[in-house]
Amino acid sequence: MAISTAVPIWIALLTLTLLVAVVVWANQREITLQASEARADQAEARAATAEAIVTAQAQVQSATATALAYANSPEAAVDRSLNLVLAAEQEPTEQRLKALNDAFGPGAMAFIRPEVEHLLSGGLHLGGASGYDVSVLTTANPGPDQAEVRTQERWTYDERNARDERARCLIERSEQTYTLQRAGPEWQVADIQLATSSRTDCSSG
């Protein structure tokens, strides 16, 4: 009778032990699966981060290349040259006038010089509302070291005397073609051909 009672007890204990083992195994398996999923998620996140970094680097490189290409373009050279004209007419120092001679060849300077000389001879300079807007209409490359840039421009000439009083104010609208020639690594404006030009008083817009 004692033996038959002991057998079910051992069976119950064995069953309980197996059940505990199964539960422990299942928990460990769940932990292992969760750890694997976490590692997979981390790997996916790292891959996504790496892809984002590569994409950002490519975009920066592309933007840099585009900026460098524009900076070395004939269109940018024209805009820089017009900035030099405006700066020289605002404050005609020897240094700024020399910069004009470096940016413009003799043929182009023949076009620029009359306006500069008009200001110098009258003791005037540009100030106040003076400035310009330029739109590039076309660009052509007749040769590897030559370019032609056709622009549409709107200049405001707010002429001031030594006391910074307005002498006169004109708005000029024009279309012209700049012929540029390579001068070492830079472009130089060799010639300017005026197509159309009209001037109005600033008060009439």
ChimeraX attribute file (.defattr): number of C-alpha atoms within 10 A of each C-alpha:
attribute: neighborCount
match mode: 1-to-1
recipient: residues
	/A:1	5
	/A:2	6
	/A:3	7
	/A:4	8
	/A:5	9
	/A:6	11
	/A:7	11
	/A:8	11
	/A:9	11
	/A:10	11
	/A:11	11
	/A:12	12
	/A:13	12
	/A:14	12
	/A:15	12
	/A:16	12
	/A:17	12
	/A:18	12
	/A:19	12
	/A:20	12
	/A:21	12
	/A:22	12
	/A:23	12
	/A:24	12
	/A:25	12
	/A:26	12
	/A:27	12
	/A:28	12
	/A:29	12
	/A:30	12
	/A:31	12
	/A:32	12
	/A:33	12
	/A:34	12
	/A:35	12
	/A:36	12
	/A:37	12
	/A:38	12
	/A:39	12
	/A:40	12
	/A:41	12
	/A:42	12
	/A:43	12
	/A:44	12
	/A:45	12
	/A:46	12
	/A:47	12
	/A:48	12
	/A:49	12
	/A:50	12
	/A:51	12
	/A:52	12
	/A:53	12
	/A:54	12
	/A:55	12
	/A:56	12
	/A:57	12
	/A:58	12
	/A:59	12
	/A:60	12
	/A:61	12
	/A:62	12
	/A:63	12
	/A:64	12
	/A:65	12
	/A:66	11
	/A:67	12
	/A:68	11
	/A:69	12
	/A:70	13
	/A:71	13
	/A:72	13
	/A:73	14
	/A:74	27
	/A:75	23
	/A:76	14
	/A:77	20
	/A:78	24
	/A:79	15
	/A:80	14
	/A:81	20
	/A:82	18
	/A:83	15
	/A:84	20
	/A:85	22
	/A:86	22
	/A:87	19
	/A:88	21
	/A:89	25
	/A:90	23
	/A:91	16
	/A:92	20
	/A:93	12
	/A:94	10
	/A:95	10
	/A:96	18
	/A:97	17
	/A:98	13
	/A:99	16
	/A:100	21
	/A:101	15
	/A:102	15
	/A:103	22
	/A:104	25
	/A:105	17
	/A:106	14
	/A:107	14
	/A:108	20
	/A:109	18
	/A:110	12
	/A:111	14
	/A:112	15
	/A:113	14
	/A:114	11
	/A:115	11
	/A:116	18
	/A:117	14
	/A:118	13
	/A:119	18
	/A:120	14
	/A:121	8
	/A:122	13
	/A:123	12
	/A:124	25
	/A:125	27
	/A:126	26
	/A:127	21
	/A:128	16
	/A:129	13
	/A:130	19
	/A:131	18
	/A:132	16
	/A:133	12
	/A:134	15
	/A:135	13
	/A:136	15
	/A:137	12
	/A:138	12
	/A:139	16
	/A:140	12
	/A:141	13
	/A:142	10
	/A:143	9
	/A:144	8
	/A:145	12
	/A:146	17
	/A:147	22
	/A:148	22
	/A:149	21
	/A:150	22
	/A:151	20
	/A:152	18
	/A:153	16
	/A:154	18
	/A:155	18
	/A:156	23
	/A:157	24
	/A:158	22
	/A:159	24
	/A:160	22
	/A:161	16
	/A:162	10
	/A:163	7
	/A:164	13
	/A:165	13
	/A:166	16
	/A:167	13
	/A:168	13
	/A:169	19
	/A:170	18
	/A:171	20
	/A:172	16
	/A:173	17
	/A:174	16
	/A:175	19
	/A:176	17
	/A:177	19
	/A:178	22
	/A:179	25
	/A:180	26
	/A:181	21
	/A:182	15
	/A:183	13
	/A:184	8
	/A:185	7
	/A:186	13
	/A:187	24
	/A:188	25
	/A:189	27
	/A:190	21
	/A:191	20
	/A:192	22
	/A:193	14
	/A:194	14
	/A:195	12
	/A:196	10
	/A:197	13
	/A:198	10
	/A:199	14
	/A:200	13
	/A:201	13
	/A:202	15
	/A:203	8
	/A:204	7
	/A:205	9
